[in-house]
Amino acid sequence: MLLDHRTYTVRVGTLKKQLALYEKHGLAVQKRHLGEPLAWLVSETGDVNTYVHIWVSEDANDRNRRRDALYKDPEWQAYIAMNAEAGYLIKQESKLMSPAPFAPIKR
């Protein structure tokens, strides 16, 4: 199992706008290719201008296959263009992680 842990940082005052843009134009197409996320979280403390989502793949090959299909989807490309035009996003960080053997994540 491979977890893709993604943290996004947005400009101050734009988090709600970013989430609305993603929910309306990005979420459905992303779920169509990547499946349901393990988690989709918004910061309550610390850096409150961030959100995290975690996607699950069988392994690196499965992740690459799914992400390739996502990036070839015209609906996703349209969302990427809208996202860039909006200019809310400052930074993205992605970590590929595997759960510890004792982690309570169903494999």
C-alpha positions, 0 to 999 in steps of 0.5 A, spaced: 500 500 500 502 506 498 499 513 501 500 519 497 500 525 502 499 532 499 499 538 503 497 545 499 498 552 502 494 557 499 494 565 500 491 568 506 483 569 505 483 564 499 482 557 503 474 557 502 475 560 495 480 554 493 476 549 496 469 551 493 473 551 486 476 544 487 469 541 490 466 544 483 471 542 478 476 538 481 473 533 486 469 528 481 474 527 476 479 526 481 475 521 484 473 518 478 481 516 477 484 515 484 478 513 487 475 515 494 481 519 498 483 516 505 482 523 508 481 530 506 483 535 511 483 542 513 487 545 518 484 548 524 491 550 528 498 551 526 498 554 518 491 555 517 492 556 510 493 549 508 489 543 507 491 535 506 488 530 502 491 522 502 490 518 496 491 510 496 494 506 491 496 499 491 503 501 489 507 506 485 505 502 478 498 503 480 499 510 482 502 512 476 497 509 472 491 512 475 495 519 475 497 518 468 489 517 466 487 523 470 492 528 467 490 526 460 483 527 462 480 534 459 476 535 465 482 535 469 486 539 465 480 544 465 480 544 472 488 545 472 487 551 468 482 554 472 486 553 479 492 556 475 488 562 473 485 563 480 492 564 483 490 561 490 495 556 491 502 558 493 505 551 495 504 544 494 508 538 497 507 531 496 510 525 500 509 518 498 508 513 504 507 506 506 503 505 513 507 501 518 505 494 519 501 495 526 497 501 523 490 501 523 489 502 515 486 496 512 490 493 506 
